[in-house]
Amino acid sequence: MNIAVYLKFGEDYKAYAEVDMATCDACGVCVKVCPFNVPSVTGETAEISPKWCQGCGVCIPYCKTNSIHMHYTLNREAYAPSKADPRGLRYPLDKNALEAGLALRDMVGGKVWILAEGPPQFEESVRESLVMGADEGVLLCDSKFLGSDHVASSLILEQALKKIGDCDLLIAPQRNGHGQPVSSVAWVAERLDMSYVPFVKSLKPAEETVLVQQSWGGKLLELSVSLPAAITVERGINEPRGLSLMAAARVMGKTVPHWSSEELNLDSSQIGEAGSQVRLKSIQALPRSKGKKRKGGDMLKGSPEVLAQTLVERLKEWRVL
Amino acid sequence: MDFLYTEEMKMYQKITKDFCEKHVIPTAAQYDKTREFPYKVVELMGKEGFMGINVPKEYGGLGLDHLTNAVIVEELAKASATIALIHQVHRVCINHFVKFGNEEQKRRFLPGLASGEHLGGFCFTESQTASDPMDFTCLAERRDDHYLVNGGKAWVTNAVAGTVFLIFMRINKENTSKSFNNFIVEKAFDGFTVSERYRTVGFCASTTCDFRFKDMKVPFTNRLGEEGEGLGHIGRTIHWGQAYLGVIGVGIGEACLEQAVKYAKQRVISGKPIIKYQLIQQKLADMFIEIESARMLCHKAVWMIENEINPAFHSRAAKIASGDACMKAGTEAIEIMGSAGYSDEYPVERYFRDAKFIAVGLGAAEIQRINLARAIERAY
């Protein structure tokens, strides 16, 4: 069975916080809460350097005057030469997707391809996938891919699948490392006439099909899915295997091929921002709720023994215990 | 010149760490307590390829370079110094075969050693003598079609579980540089007996014993190198061993530092974590300086081995520095952790017990210092 595992790495958009000079009262709370020590209060307002801001958004809810807004720009720096550490496979669900493919291959034979989309520093992620046991790995890497929405992303994946030849099963994580659903798989399945099953909780081979368990609306459905198929897997589907020393010795020193838009026969009008119908412009914190004030809890006092006893009584009262 | 690990080294380090977290760390304390040889872990290490990291690819190993070997050994030592020592002695045996064995010997022994089917060992010291080969008595006398071996070897690591041993013996009773040879001895040979195990302070699961040989026949095909070449060869093997023993010490020291820092961050006294107190800070800083210095020396010694430069000065210095660094790291870690460090609730007491061996093993630090000083006198 030829299995392709699709992984999407990197952020297409770079976020940074910007201070509204008109409303900022330079209270300095952003300086205190920023985990990266970026904001500073130099004059009558706070300043946040867009160069150093990591876009985590921690400061936004703390700002009493709602003066901090997040802005997004296309993350062109992602494809610039960088001295940043290469990135391994960090997101657990990516490993689950890969393990699903490897386990199936170990049962029925065949080949596992890694089709990873992302900037060059994620070559290490592909290599790590190979060290886990994948047979082949490619990085779909081109700055023109930046800003692709799910439809444009699916075109990239579709071309990559056509280039590797027959693919019986396409596996992807349900969400990427930034929590966004990997919806491009559904589009690929539609275009290539593959069965499509999201939220897969288990995967087994059967004759000409695969048996999957899908979590849907609080229920677990057992489905027999004809091949070729595309599935997205949920957390807990398996326990990913460790890295293999023998595979490392086989893989190390080999270069991971990069497939650009030219190699995938894609026109720049089909992909990236130009080929996307959906574009992210900016993001702002929702206005603070002006509902009821929190009543606050009771502050228990006394020795540890008394505290423990009171707590147990309360929990019993609330029927927690 | 580059002090950074290559991407490949980082990957091997990550793989080893991953393996240790899953299979070595959970069982390390148990094996240490029961003094059982960790057969399951060693078998798994064979399956995963760890036992053949320095065996060339054509003989079934991974053929990794010496610096990558050092990175892997350090990571193993951080998890369990016993596992690192078992692996180390096995690798020293392999290194000697690779360097000084003939093609037939390599084909015969290396694939089994690489897969972990055979576990290697290394015998040099004798019970009644120090580490000076001229005092050795274990004799392999040449007969028509074999060597007849009588005598014994002491303090052999992997003695119980090992199956193939590199043994350094004299071939005549003269005291010349041509009076010695190294032999490959299989435990299955008639006349080979293993004494009762020593109860060591540290490295409790590594099974250290003495060997006795009585009229043991060793075929000519098991002699490594030409007749009389043993002394020069074993000198090089000991230098490799010393450099890698230093690496194990660095791993133990690093593990002590990690535990001490973790504990000092959590332990709160008078309202603040003890890591904020200057006496603790001084101990941690000194631990780091000594461990890092030892690591640099070890890496230089290993780099010299990789580049075929005589590592005589550096491997001795690396072993001495590493022995001191890890012993100090163990002591300081226990002092930082107080009673918790002194009990088996934390692994630091095990690290402390293991650390002492680095100064004692493969030539005590005292004789190494004397030898180093003599070499310096000649060289400068």
Interface residues (C-beta under 8 A of the other chain):
Chain A: P86 G88 E124 R127 E128 V131 G242 L243 S244 L245 M246 A248 A249 M252 G253
Chain B: E7 E8 M11 Y12 K14 I15 T16 D18 F19 K22 E48 G49 F50 I53 K57 L62 G63 L64
